[in-house]
């Protein structure tokens, strides 16, 4: 077994992995799955936003790129326009320098889009979105509408303060839920309606504080009761103290009940967590509709992909990429490549391009290297020569070096899933950004957790009123952090079923308090 060159832990490269590497002609990875994921997420800042100006129009914008960033940042409408020409930044390849040295210079020079909101409407305060409408301070989402403070979700409507939803509507403070409606304070539920404080429930209606319940109605702590009695309990939940009391009691009740080793539906030959419709796919998380895909996180509708973080949407043969999707095909080590881009390698922020290597900011281009145009023959010869040089240096197939990231570690999604202290980050030679402490205005709302000011917008107030909920006492960042801390992390462990002692591969870490069963033991107890 190889040893990860970053964490020094041994990891396994499976036969199907090796066959995939041979198919696309890349070397075997030198990092373990977790470190590969961390490397990609180091280039993803979703939530740390800054006020700055567009370098082209001088318009005020909200962007994940700090005002002191080295990169030129254009407002989205300017970046997509024909007001500038990415090919003018083109340069010839210099074999006396490494590829990454030359690409870094290009990467800094070419303007980047101020935020990622592809084909979205009225989504000025979002990032990492596609085909969304009327959303606010929400991140990493697709096909969502009228959502606020949600993350890693798709096909969500009228939801607030949620993490990892799929096809849900009017949900609040939910984590890892599928096909649910009017569900509040719940985790790992599917097809549940009009309920509070559920965990690991399926096909439930009008239930409160239940766990592992299937097909329940008018149940509290898994016990059925009269409808009128149930409605009385719903009424007392309008009081904040009663709501918090039920929340804690529901958590205590959930911990006492066994958990199935994974959460998901309709999967075949798989491993992972929060997954649906997976076939022959392993080490996948928050993903759906995948076939022959390994090491994917928040990817949907994809085939024959590996080491793929975020997006999908009719993607095929993607390797070691971040935020790449929409009819994309055969892309290697790319970041933010969309709209039918194919046969691209080491490209960033390109749309509808094909056969490009080491390019940034291009749209509808073909046969380009470092943003310079070539003929088909010239391109193929030069690309092969560059790849051979990268292979000799042990660089080819590796994602972009950490030093090329726009962001400090504590600005990125990597810090959410792989938290490190400032000392640990600096010891690795990575960037860290100390937070500027703003003056607190006592006349405004103050977060009880971080002590910062925050606000509640009018549409948010309407949501709380509509669902009879108290307004939150924490800012949206602290609420998100608390959900991240509760969520099962995207990695796998070997442990034994708590009942039959059979070995299982699960995302429930051995040191977690949950009682974890294999599927057979779980089904015998629950159904």
C-alpha positions, 0 to 999 in steps of 0.5 A: 500500500502506498503512503500518503506524502502529506499525512504519511498514512497508508492508503489503498489503490483498488484495482478499479482505480488503477484501471481508471488511471490507465484509461485516462493515462494519468499516474496513480495518486500520491495523496490519500483520498482525504488529502486529495479532497482537502487539496481541492477544497483549498481552492474553494472559498464560499462563505467569506465574502468581501466588498470590493470593486469590479476592475473593469466597470468599477461597480461595487461587488460582493466577492470571495476575493479580498480587495488585496487579492493579486487577482483581477476580479470582474463583475459577472456580467462584465466577465461574461461579456465581450468587453475583454479578450482572454486570448490577449493574455496568451503566452508561449510555453517555456520549457526552462520553467515548470508548467505550474510556474507559468500557469500561476502567472497566467492565473493571476493575470487573467480576470476571474468572475466575481462570484459563481452563480451560473444561469441564476437570477436575483442571486447577488449574495450567493456563491457556487450556484447554478440555475438558482432563483431568489436565493440569499447567502446560500452556497454550493447549490443547484436548481434552488429557489427562494432559499436562504442560508442553505449549503450543498443542496439541489432542487430545494424550494423555500428552505432556510438554514439547511445543509445537504438537501435534495428535492425538499421544500419549506424545510428549516434546520435540516441536514441530509434530507431527501424528498421532504416537505415542511420538515424542521430540525431533522437529520437523515430523513426521506419522504417526511412531511409536517414534522419536527425533530426527526432522525433517520425516519422514512415516510413519516407524517405529522411526527415529533421527536421520532427516530428510525420510524417508518411510515409513522403518523401522529407519533411523538418519541415513536409512540402513536397518539390521538390527533388532538393530543398531537396538535396540542403538542405542536402548539406548545412548540411555538414557545421557544423554551418548549422548542429547545426542550424538545430539541434536546430530548429528541437528540438524547432519544436519537443517540439511544437508537441504532443507526444504519451504517450509511444514509441513502436510497436505491444504491447498488455496489457502493460506499459513502453517505447521504447518497441516492441512485449510486451504482458501482460507486465508492467513497461518495458523499452528498451525491446522487445518480452516479455510475462508476464513480469513486471519491466524489463529494456533492456530485450529481448525474455523472458517470465514470468519474473519480476524485471529483468535488462539486457539480456534475449535471451530465458529466462524464470521465472527470478526474481530479476536478473541482466545481466542473460540470454541465455536459462536461466530458473528459476533463482532468485536473480542472477547476470551474469548467462548465457548459460542455467543456471537454478534453480540457486539462489544468484549466480554470474558469472556462466555458464551452471550451474543448482541447485546451491545456493550462488555460483560464477565462476562455469561452468557446475556444479550442486548441489553446495552451496558456491562452495561446491559440494553436492549430490542431497538430501544433496543439497535440504535439506541444501538449504531449511534450508538456505532459511528458515534462510534468510526468518527469517532475512527478506533477502530472495528474496532481491537482494545482499546488496549494500555493496557487490558491486564491485563499487562506486556509481558514477562508476555504471549505477545506477548513470546514471539513478538515479543521486545522489550527493556525499553527498547524496551517503555518507549519505546513507552509499554507496561508492563514488570514487573521480576522479583522475584528469589527466594532460591535454596534449594541443597537443591532442584533449580536450573535450569542456564539461569536459576539458579532452583529448580524441581521434578519432580513424581511423575507427571513422574518416572513419565513419564521412567522409562516412556520411559527418559529422564533427568530435565531439568536446566532448569526448565519455563519455560526448556525452553519458551523453548528450544522457542519459540526453535527453533519457526518464528515465525508470520510470512511472508517472500518468498524464492526456492526454493534449487533452481529460484529460484522465488519462494515465501512461507514462514515460514522467514526469509531469515536462517535457515540452512535450505535451503528448497525449493518444493513441486515441487522438494522432492517431486522430491528426497524422493519 
